[in-house]
Amino acid sequence: MRAAETITDHNDERIADYRALTDVELRTRWEPPNGLFIAEGELVLRRALRAGYRMRSVLIDAKRVSQLDDLPLGDVPVYAGDQATLEAITGFHVHRGVLASFHRNPERAAGDVLASARRIAVLEDINNHTNLGALFRSAAALGMDAVLLSPSCADPLYRRSVRVSMGEVFAVPYARLEPWPDALTHVRQAGFTVLALTPAADAVPIQRLTAAQRARPALLLGAEGPGLTAKALHASDARIVIPMRRGVDSLNVANAAAVAFWELTRGDDQQAPA
């Protein structure tokens, strides 16, 4: 069994990475400047390792330490405590039993992400971590090659985003796109067609896109509620919509993204190599 250092005091400085995980403002000030993020749950932890992220430490329920026996942790410190101590440290009941702190990788440049992609999602002002995580999970599952984020989007490596994505945020390359929305010009220059998903009256049903528009799509998605800004819409090549029934005007942005991703990739089973 892996040896672990026992933690009994929630103020122990060794576990500073895990303190007050439910305080979004505090975590935003702490994590990116210190080059770290938190993975919650054994599955997500393993996916972060598989994606090449370097672990800083582990905080685990003392009853679950043996779950780590097969992992190549080397000299990474493992801290163990009872549920009461873990809750006092993190601010919530750690029902998945394990948390890990990882080093962030260097940020990618938008140009590098575009160079290796055929289909991308471009997100404007999406600052709900649950929606962001769900978007990344759908992007990974449904064949989108990359995600570009406006400067005001939430952090994809925030704990809730990582958890909701089930670690798939590690599988999809992403980068910030600046300045916004002027940099959409660079997306177009890279050979993509910018498709704005909007319920606007002049939007074309997504299933009616031409072959040329489908060839290298950049699907532009806006925040829940306000949707895309006028400037982002103006910078797009076409406005598209998912047709609705029963008087429903729109879907949750993560759900709409999944439907649109599927539509944009639905011919792939015929094109995929044997």
C-alpha positions as CSV (number, residue, x, y, z in Angstrom):
1,M,0.0,0.0,0.0
2,R,1.2,3.5,-0.8
3,A,2.6,5.4,2.2
4,A,0.6,8.6,2.9
5,E,1.2,11.5,5.2
6,T,-1.7,12.0,7.6
7,I,-3.4,15.3,7.8
8,T,-5.4,16.2,10.9
9,D,-5.4,20.1,10.8
10,H,-7.2,21.8,8.0
11,N,-4.8,24.7,8.3
12,D,-1.8,22.5,7.5
13,E,0.3,24.4,5.0
14,R,1.1,21.3,3.1
15,I,-2.4,21.2,1.7
16,A,-2.7,24.9,0.7
17,D,-3.6,23.9,-2.9
18,Y,-6.9,22.4,-1.7
19,R,-8.1,25.1,0.6
20,A,-11.6,26.6,0.1
21,L,-12.3,24.9,-3.3
22,T,-15.9,26.2,-3.4
23,D,-14.8,29.8,-3.3
24,V,-14.6,30.7,-7.0
25,E,-13.1,34.1,-6.6
26,L,-10.4,32.8,-4.3
27,R,-9.6,29.9,-6.6
28,T,-9.4,32.2,-9.6
29,R,-6.9,34.3,-7.8
30,W,-4.9,31.2,-6.6
31,E,-4.8,28.6,-9.3
32,P,-3.8,30.3,-12.6
33,P,-1.2,32.6,-11.1
34,N,0.3,29.6,-9.3
35,G,0.2,27.4,-12.4
36,L,-2.0,24.7,-10.9
37,F,-5.4,23.1,-11.2
38,I,-7.4,20.6,-9.2
39,A,-8.7,17.2,-10.5
40,E,-11.5,15.7,-8.6
41,G,-12.1,11.9,-8.6
42,E,-10.0,9.0,-9.5
43,L,-11.1,8.8,-13.1
44,V,-10.3,12.4,-13.7
45,L,-7.0,12.1,-11.9
46,R,-6.0,9.2,-14.2
47,R,-7.1,11.1,-17.3
48,A,-4.9,14.1,-16.3
49,L,-1.9,11.8,-15.9
50,R,-2.6,10.1,-19.2
51,A,-2.8,13.5,-20.9
52,G,0.7,14.3,-19.6
53,Y,-0.1,16.7,-16.8
54,R,2.5,16.7,-14.0
55,M,1.1,16.0,-10.5
56,R,2.0,18.2,-7.5
57,S,0.2,16.3,-4.7
58,V,-2.8,14.1,-3.8
59,L,-5.3,14.6,-1.1
60,I,-7.3,11.5,-0.4
61,D,-9.7,9.9,2.1
62,A,-7.5,7.7,4.3
63,K,-9.8,4.7,3.6
64,R,-9.0,4.9,-0.2
65,V,-5.2,5.2,-0.3
66,S,-4.9,1.7,-1.8
67,Q,-6.7,3.0,-4.9
68,L,-3.5,4.7,-5.9
69,D,-1.2,1.6,-5.7
70,D,-1.0,1.1,-9.4
71,L,-0.2,4.7,-10.3
72,P,3.4,5.8,-11.0
73,L,3.4,8.6,-8.5
74,G,7.2,8.6,-7.7
75,D,7.9,11.2,-5.0
76,V,4.6,13.0,-5.4
77,P,3.3,13.6,-1.8
78,V,0.1,11.9,-0.8
79,Y,-1.9,13.4,2.0
80,A,-4.6,11.4,3.7
81,G,-7.3,12.4,6.2
82,D,-10.8,11.5,7.4
83,Q,-13.9,12.9,5.7
84,A,-14.3,15.6,8.4
85,T,-10.8,16.9,7.8
86,L,-11.2,16.9,4.0
87,E,-14.4,18.8,4.3
88,A,-12.9,21.4,6.6
89,I,-10.0,21.9,4.1
90,T,-12.0,22.0,0.9
91,G,-15.4,23.4,2.0
92,F,-17.5,20.5,0.7
93,H,-18.0,16.8,1.2
94,V,-15.4,15.0,-0.9
95,H,-17.7,12.1,-1.9
96,R,-15.4,11.0,-4.7
97,G,-12.7,10.6,-2.0
98,V,-9.7,11.9,-3.9
99,L,-8.4,15.2,-5.2
100,A,-5.1,15.9,-6.9
101,S,-3.2,19.1,-7.6
102,F,-1.5,19.3,-11.1
103,H,0.8,21.7,-12.8
104,R,-0.7,23.5,-15.7
105,N,0.9,23.1,-19.1
106,P,2.1,26.2,-21.0
107,E,-0.8,28.0,-22.8
108,R,-1.2,27.2,-26.5
109,A,-1.3,29.9,-29.1
110,A,-4.5,30.1,-31.1
111,G,-2.6,29.8,-34.4
112,D,-1.0,26.5,-33.3
113,V,-4.4,25.1,-32.4
114,L,-5.9,26.2,-35.7
115,A,-3.1,24.7,-37.7
116,S,-3.9,21.2,-36.6
117,A,-7.7,21.3,-36.6
118,R,-10.4,20.7,-39.2
119,R,-13.5,21.6,-37.0
120,I,-13.5,23.9,-34.0
121,A,-15.8,25.5,-31.5
122,V,-15.4,29.1,-30.7
123,L,-16.9,30.3,-27.4
124,E,-17.8,33.8,-26.4
125,D,-18.4,34.9,-22.8
126,I,-19.2,31.4,-21.6
127,N,-18.4,31.8,-17.9
128,N,-20.6,29.0,-16.4
129,H,-18.2,26.3,-15.4
130,T,-20.9,23.5,-15.7
131,N,-21.7,24.5,-19.3
132,L,-18.1,24.9,-20.2
133,G,-17.2,21.4,-18.9
134,A,-20.2,19.9,-20.7
135,L,-19.2,21.6,-23.9
136,F,-15.7,20.1,-23.7
137,R,-17.1,16.7,-23.1
138,S,-19.4,16.9,-26.1
139,A,-16.5,18.3,-28.3
140,A,-14.4,15.4,-27.4
141,A,-17.1,12.8,-27.9
142,L,-18.5,14.2,-31.2
143,G,-15.3,14.9,-33.1
144,M,-14.5,18.6,-32.7
145,D,-10.8,19.1,-33.0
146,A,-10.3,22.2,-30.8
147,V,-11.9,25.0,-28.8
148,L,-11.1,28.7,-28.9
149,L,-12.2,30.9,-26.1
150,S,-12.9,34.6,-25.9
151,P,-10.9,36.4,-23.2
152,S,-14.0,36.6,-21.0
153,C,-14.7,32.8,-21.0
154,A,-14.2,30.8,-17.8
155,D,-11.2,28.7,-17.1
156,P,-11.5,25.2,-18.6
157,L,-9.3,23.9,-15.9
158,Y,-11.4,25.1,-13.0
159,R,-12.4,22.1,-10.8
160,R,-16.1,22.1,-11.7
161,S,-15.3,22.3,-15.5
162,V,-12.9,19.5,-15.3
163,R,-15.3,17.3,-13.3
164,V,-18.3,17.9,-15.5
165,S,-16.1,17.2,-18.6
166,M,-15.1,13.9,-16.9
167,G,-11.5,14.9,-17.7
168,E,-12.2,15.3,-21.5
169,V,-11.0,18.9,-21.2
170,F,-7.6,17.3,-21.3
171,A,-8.3,15.7,-24.6
172,V,-9.3,18.7,-26.6
173,P,-6.7,21.4,-27.5
174,Y,-7.8,24.9,-26.6
175,A,-6.5,28.5,-26.6
176,R,-7.6,32.0,-26.0
177,L,-8.5,34.1,-29.0
178,E,-7.5,37.7,-28.7
179,P,-8.3,40.5,-29.5
180,W,-12.0,39.7,-29.4
181,P,-13.8,39.5,-31.8
182,D,-11.4,41.0,-34.3
183,A,-9.2,37.8,-34.1
184,L,-12.1,35.9,-35.8
185,T,-10.4,37.2,-38.9
186,H,-7.5,34.9,-38.2
187,V,-9.9,32.0,-37.9
188,R,-11.3,32.8,-41.3
189,Q,-7.7,33.3,-42.8
190,A,-6.9,29.8,-41.6
191,G,-9.5,28.4,-43.9
192,F,-12.5,28.1,-41.5
193,T,-16.1,29.2,-42.1
194,V,-17.4,31.0,-39.0
195,L,-20.9,29.8,-38.3
196,A,-22.8,31.7,-35.6
197,L,-25.4,29.6,-33.8
198,T,-28.3,32.0,-33.0
199,P,-32.1,32.0,-32.9
200,A,-32.1,35.1,-35.1
201,A,-34.9,35.3,-37.7
202,D,-32.5,35.3,-40.6
203,A,-30.6,32.2,-39.4
204,V,-30.4,29.2,-41.7
205,P,-31.3,25.7,-40.3
206,I,-28.1,24.0,-39.6
207,Q,-29.0,20.9,-41.6
208,R,-29.1,23.1,-44.7
209,L,-25.4,24.1,-44.6
210,T,-23.6,23.6,-47.9
211,A,-20.8,21.2,-48.4
212,A,-18.4,24.1,-48.5
213,Q,-19.6,25.5,-45.2
214,R,-19.3,22.1,-43.6
215,A,-15.8,21.5,-44.9
216,R,-13.9,23.5,-42.1
217,P,-16.5,24.9,-39.7
218,A,-15.8,27.1,-36.8
219,L,-19.0,27.0,-34.7
220,L,-19.5,30.2,-32.8
221,L,-21.4,29.9,-29.5
222,G,-22.5,32.6,-27.0
223,A,-23.3,32.6,-23.3
224,E,-26.5,31.3,-21.8
225,G,-29.2,33.9,-21.9
226,P,-27.7,36.8,-23.9
227,G,-26.3,34.7,-26.6
228,L,-23.7,36.1,-29.1
229,T,-22.9,39.8,-29.1
230,A,-23.7,41.9,-32.1
231,K,-20.0,42.3,-32.8
232,A,-19.5,38.5,-32.9
233,L,-22.5,38.0,-35.1
234,H,-21.3,40.7,-37.5
235,A,-17.9,38.9,-37.6
236,S,-19.4,35.6,-38.6
237,D,-19.8,34.2,-42.2
238,A,-23.2,32.7,-41.7
239,R,-25.9,32.6,-39.0
240,I,-27.4,29.1,-38.3
241,V,-30.1,27.8,-36.1
242,I,-31.2,24.4,-34.7
243,P,-34.9,24.3,-35.6
244,M,-37.2,24.1,-32.6
245,R,-40.7,22.7,-32.0
246,R,-43.6,23.3,-29.6
247,G,-42.7,27.0,-29.2
248,V,-39.3,26.4,-27.6
249,D,-37.0,29.2,-28.6
250,S,-33.6,27.8,-27.6
251,L,-31.7,25.1,-25.8
252,N,-29.1,25.3,-23.0
253,V,-25.9,26.3,-24.7
254,A,-24.1,23.0,-23.8
255,N,-27.1,21.0,-25.2
256,A,-27.2,23.1,-28.3
257,A,-23.5,22.7,-28.9
258,A,-23.8,18.9,-28.7
259,V,-26.6,18.9,-31.3
260,A,-24.6,21.1,-33.6
261,F,-21.4,19.2,-33.1
262,W,-23.2,16.0,-34.1
263,E,-24.7,17.6,-37.2
264,L,-21.4,19.0,-38.3
265,T,-19.6,15.6,-38.0
266,R,-22.4,13.1,-39.0
267,G,-20.8,12.1,-42.2
268,D,-17.5,11.0,-40.6
269,D,-18.4,7.3,-40.3
270,Q,-18.3,7.2,-44.1
271,Q,-15.0,9.1,-44.3
272,A,-13.1,7.5,-41.4
273,P,-10.2,5.2,-42.4
274,A,-10.7,1.5,-42.0
